[in-house]
Amino acid sequence: SEYKLEDVRRATSFVSQDVFLFSETVANNIAFYDEGKDMEKIEKFASLARVSKFIPRLSDGYDTVVGERGLGLSGGQKQRVSIARALYKDAPVLLLDDVLSELDSRRQRYLLESIHDIQTMITCTGLDDFVSHQFTINKVFHVVAGHVYQPMGCPADK
């Protein structure tokens, strides 16, 4: 069946391995999709993505301006801000493209458990063996050149 591009964009959040942050405050980077910027919601998703763990060490907390591409934050911190942004959007489908590479195994586990608790559907790409053994994967879709093919079943069934 056919879907409108704007509907697909509205229904998905995407976090890339190559994180991009804007030269803006941490709060504005998280609430990128929301002109209203709800601090309660920012703090909720920052906590789930473990951003709240390093916020007290930043000079102005959530109001700290990070440089272009997250200058001033570590790789793991940038990834967590990007994940908080995707969670803040609150889309039913979350696409994760190898976003855990900068995180240690403890943070990976906590983050994925948090995501699992709140997401309706999680679509993960490029996950390593650690992740695939820790979580139940319901469906695997085969994507080639931008075309999504039928679900291939559950990896646990094979």
Secondary structure as GFF3:
##gff-version 3
##sequence-region A 1 158
A	DSSP	alpha_helix	5	11	.	.	.	ID=ss1
A	DSSP	beta_strand	12	15	.	.	.	ID=ss2
A	DSSP	alpha_helix	26	30	.	.	.	ID=ss3
A	DSSP	alpha_helix	39	48	.	.	.	ID=ss4
A	DSSP	three_ten_helix	51	53	.	.	.	ID=ss5
A	DSSP	three_ten_helix	55	57	.	.	.	ID=ss6
A	DSSP	three_ten_helix	61	63	.	.	.	ID=ss7
A	DSSP	three_ten_helix	68	70	.	.	.	ID=ss8
A	DSSP	alpha_helix	75	89	.	.	.	ID=ss9
A	DSSP	beta_strand	93	97	.	.	.	ID=ss10
A	DSSP	alpha_helix	105	118	.	.	.	ID=ss11
A	DSSP	beta_strand	121	125	.	.	.	ID=ss12
A	DSSP	alpha_helix	129	134	.	.	.	ID=ss13
A	DSSP	beta_strand	141	144	.	.	.	ID=ss14
A	DSSP	beta_strand	147	151	.	.	.	ID=ss15
A	DSSP	three_ten_helix	155	157	.	.	.	ID=ss16
###
